[in-house]
Amino acid sequence: MTVVVTGARGLVGRAVTRHCADSGDDVLSYGHKDLDITDRALVRQTILDNRPDVVINCAAWTNVDACESDPKRAFAANAAGPENLASACKEVECVFITISTDYVFDGNKPDFYTQLDEPNPLSVYAASKLEGERLSRRTYGRSIVVRTGYIFGSGGTNFLSTVVERIRKGERLNTISDTYGTPTYVRDLAARLRQLAEKDVSGIYHVVNSGPGANFEQFTRRAVALVGNRDTVVEAVSADALNRPAKRPYNSRLRCLLTEKIGLPPLRDWEAALEEFVMTD
Ligand SMILES: NC(=O)c1ccc[n+]([C@@H]2O[C@H](COP(=O)([O-])OP(=O)(O)OC[C@H]3O[C@@H](n4cnc5c(N)ncnc54)[C@H](OP(=O)(O)O)[C@@H]3O)[C@@H](O)[C@H]2O)c1
């Protein structure tokens, strides 16, 4: 396949680029500086010039707190950006995959969220991502929206990606213990994105590793056990104590109702994925 990857220097974009290249695809990988997805004319020209089989949009403004004070920028990158891509993909009739977030939900459900649950974003970031979902699907019916969350993997700068390195350095770790999600290994996510491109069945998918979900404290304690540095001090903190500008859902665990219907097995348990991350990173 010829695959265009946007946001290709980010955590997910890098994993997708590598996975597709390893799978033998012709990968055209665009970082933010190469292709700003808010530039509608450039997006159109790039897609028309390359005529890819698949576009995987990994670009987004992911600074959840900063989005609160700049909704215009958040909606440009996270809503208009995917719309621009969807529109260009429609012209060349290729598969379009765009990534969304578990944060579209408000967290009030005590159970896992499925596609049947109504989103209710708590933050500007989440609202902009939800609008990106809607605009993509409205613009191009063939769009595939992939909601995911609590991503960890090599080269990431978020807490779950850096915690293993911090354990190895012997740092003391403050971990949020009252907010639950479904940890997702970026390599597993990248492989699933490519499988979804091959299946080419439009819709909203929830792509996360299996298992009961976790909070940051549970994830960190499991990582400590796997690294074997038992002297690490892990402190539990409440999300509210951090006084962050953007609200996050207390529960954003995801489950998918569609994946198995299109013949794909659930992803492995997050603890098995974390073990691979610890052993190979
Ligand atoms: N990380 C998570 O836990 C998580 C959870 C749920 C969903 N997601 C979703 O997963 C996707 C990938 O996120 P990630 O974790 O890989 O984030 P990331 O590491 O921040 O990567 C996002 C990339 O998009 C680029 N970007 C920002 N604005 C852009 C624009 N207008 N045009 C082109 N590129 C732009 C960024 O470049 P600059 O840094 O140079 O601006 C960055 O390289 C996003 O859709 C995100 O919402 C992530």
The ligand as an ORCA input file, in Angstrom:
! r2SCAN-3c Opt
* xyz 0 1
  N      -1.030     10.173     23.773
  C      -2.192      9.734     24.236
  O      -2.287      9.167     25.334
  C      -3.441      9.857     23.378
  C      -4.653      9.447     23.940
  C      -5.801      9.508     23.170
  C      -5.750      9.949     21.864
  N      -4.574     10.389     21.356
  C      -4.578     10.857     19.958
  O      -3.589     10.156     19.240
  C      -3.145     10.957     18.151
  C      -1.637     11.011     18.147
  O      -1.219     11.625     19.354
  P       0.259     11.467     19.922
  O       0.144     10.897     21.276
  O       1.141     10.838     18.914
  O       0.603     13.026     20.097
  P       1.938     13.810     19.769
  O       3.124     13.006     20.161
  O       1.736     15.171     20.361
  O       1.930     13.908     18.173
  C       1.073     14.770     17.484
  C       1.851     15.353     16.328
  O       0.976     16.195     15.560
  C       1.716     17.335     15.162
  N       0.815     18.446     14.863
  C       0.205     19.321     15.698
  N      -0.535     20.190     14.994
  C      -0.386     19.876     13.687
  C      -0.887     20.414     12.482
  N      -1.694     21.481     12.479
  N      -0.524     19.844     11.322
  C       0.308     18.773     11.301
  N       0.829     18.224     12.399
  C       0.470     18.771     13.589
  C       2.616     17.626     16.326
  O       3.724     18.410     15.902
  P       4.294     19.575     16.860
  O       4.574     18.929     18.184
  O       5.514     20.021     16.121
  O       3.220     20.604     16.931
  C       3.034     16.223     16.771
  O       4.207     15.795     16.122
  C      -3.825     12.320     18.337
  O      -4.972     12.353     17.519
  C      -4.248     12.328     19.787
  O      -5.361     13.154     19.992
  C      -3.410     10.354     22.074
*
